[in-house]
Amino acid sequence: MTVHSHIDNMLSIQEDARVSNTFSLQTLQRLPYYLDFLRKIETDNVSATVIAAEFGLNEVQVRKDLASVSREAGQPRKGFVTKSLIRDIEDVLGYAHIDEAVIVGVGHLGTALVNYKGFASYGLKIVAGFDISVDEEIWLNHMPVYPVDRMADVISELGVRLGIFTVGAESAQEVCNQLIEGGVEAIWNFAPVMLQVPEGIIVQNENMASALAVLSHHLRQ
């Protein structure tokens, strides 16, 4: 899974009276892949059959996914209007509304995330960073990086609701607490630790050790 696909679970579903705002986690995880495909094709219309074939999915499931987000029903033999379907999926995933984020830890992984240009296509902009090695404000690719003791104040001032961090396990919970103190409501966690958060705060964990364990187990079969 690509870096940008991980962020998809963090983006809020936009409410629309014309579209159901209740989705299964599985549907929500498939929609970004559909969107990538739709952006690449050059046809005016696209069917659930074509999308299902592209990803090796069940056609009935794909049709249900599209029906849950599309404002317009697919037409027999023609399918869905491609541009309209792209717009509807972008609205549901929140991609039409840029979400600003801060990142804590600008080492190798943190810097790679800051430098990743694909986030803009998915409605995300990292506007500030924090790092324990920084004593005063510096700049990284046009983004300010602050000392960690300024975290809560800067986040509160910026009004950012999404926090990303790539810190070590030993400081992860403290960092998490500071993010929440500043007003962050959603956290994308790359630290190998399970965080304790208040009700109403969402955490998306990207535990590389856990993912590697799954792959390793499969290879041993």
N, C-alpha and C positions, 0 to 999 in steps of 0.2 A: 504494500500500500504506500502511495506517495505521501510526501509531507503534507501537501495541501489537502489530501483526503482526510487526514486526521482532524483537521480543524472543523470539518463539517458537523461533527457531533456537538460542537460548542456553540453553533449559531442558533439563535432562537427562531422558532416558527412564527411567522407573521400572521396575525389573525386577519381573515377576510371573510365577509359574510357569504361570498359566492363560492368559497372553497372550504371543504372540511379542514379543520385544524387539528384533527386527531389522527396520528400516524403511529404505526408500529415502529420500533427501533430499527427493524430490518428494512422497512420501506425507506426510512430516513437515511439509512446508510447506503441504499442503492441509488437514490436520487442524484447524488453528485456524479456517479458514473454515467448515468443517462445524460446528464447535462454536458459532460465532456464530449460524449459521442455526438449529441445533437449540434453542438457548436462546430464540429468538424465536417459534418455532412453538408452537401450543397443542394439538397432536394427541398422542394417547397412543402412536401408532406412526408410524414413518416408513420409507419404502423408499429403496433406493439410486436408484431411478428418479426420485423426487421431488428428492433432493439433486442428482443429475446434471443435471436440468432447471434447477434454480436457478442453477447455475454454468456451464452450457453444457459439461459434461464428459462423457466417455464413461461410460456406465452400468456397463460391466464393470470399468473402472478404479476407480470409486467403490465398487463392491461388494467388490473386492479390498482397498481401503483399510480399509473398515469391518470386514471379516473379520479383518484383521491386528490389530485393537485390541479387538474386542468379545469379551466372555466368553461371549456367547450368540449362537447362529447366528440369522440373520434367518429369519422364517417366510414361506412362500409367501403372497402376497396381503396379508399384514400388515406384513412387513418387520421392523424392529427396534423394541424398546421404547424410546421416546425418552429417558426418564429414565435408563435403564440405559446407553444409548449415550453420553449426556452424561457420566455418571460414568466410564465406561471411557476416553473420550478425555481427560478431565481428569486421570485417573490416569497415562495414558501420557505426557502432556505435562508432568506434574509440577505442574499448576495447583492440585492439592489440598494442596500443600505450599509455603507461602510461602518464596520465595527472597529473601534480603536482599542488597542491592547498595549500593555506594558510587559516587559520581559525582565526577569531577575536571573542574573548569571549570564555574562557575555563572554564565556570561554569559547572553545571550539564549536560546540553544538549551538550555543546561544547565538554566536556570530553567524553561523550558517543559517539559522532561522531568520535573523535580521536581514541577511543578504538575499533571502529567497524572494524573487520578484513575483512568483506565481500567486502570492497571497492576495494581491490587488484584484485579481480576477474572481476571487472568492469572498470579497467584501471585508477583508481584514487589513488593517494598517497598524504596524507596531510603531508607537509614537514616542516611547521613552524606555530606557533601560536602567538597571541598577546592578551594581557589582561590588563585592566586598573589597576588591583591590583598588577601587576608585576613592580617592580622598576629596576630590573636588570635581565639578562638572566637566566632562569631556564630550567629544563628539565622535560618533561612529557612523560613517555613511549618512551624514545629515540627520542623525538621530542623537539626542542628548542622552548621556549616561551619567547617572547620579550615584553618590554614596548611598548605601542601603539605609542609613539612618534618616534619609529624607523621603523614604518610600511612601509612607502613609500620607504625608503632606502633599507630595507631588501628585499622587493618584487622586486624592481628593480635589486638588486644584484643577486637574485635567478632566475630572468627571468620567474616568475610564472604568468600565465594568468587567473587563476581561483581563486576566493575568496569566502569563506564561512563565514557568520557571524551570531552569535546568541546573539546579543547585544539588549539592550532595545530600544524602539521606539525613545526616546529622543536623542539618540546619533547615530541612524542608518544612517541618511543622511551624517553626518560628517565622519563616518567610510567609507561609500560608496565613498565619495570624495577622501579619503586618499588611498583607494584601487585602484581607477582609476588613481590617481596621480602616483602610483607606477608601473602602467602598466597593471593592471588587465583588462581583456576584457569581462569576464563572472562572474556573481555574483549569488550565491545561498543564498537567503535571508530568514532567519527565524525570522526576526524582524516584528512585526505587523504594518508595515507602507509601503506606496507606495513610492518607491524611484524615484528621478529625476536623469536621467543619460543622457549623451550625445548620439547622434546617433552613432550606431555601437557597443554599449555596450548592452549585453543581461542580463536580470535579471530573475531568476526563484524564484518566491515567494512561501513560504511554510507558509501560514497564518493559524495557528491552530484555531484561533477564527472563521475564515471564514468557515473552514471545519466543525467545531462543529455546526455552525449555520445551515449548510445544513442537518446534521444528526438530529439535534433537530427539524427542520422544518418537516422532514419526519416523525418523531415519533409522532408529533402532528396531523398528518392527520387522 
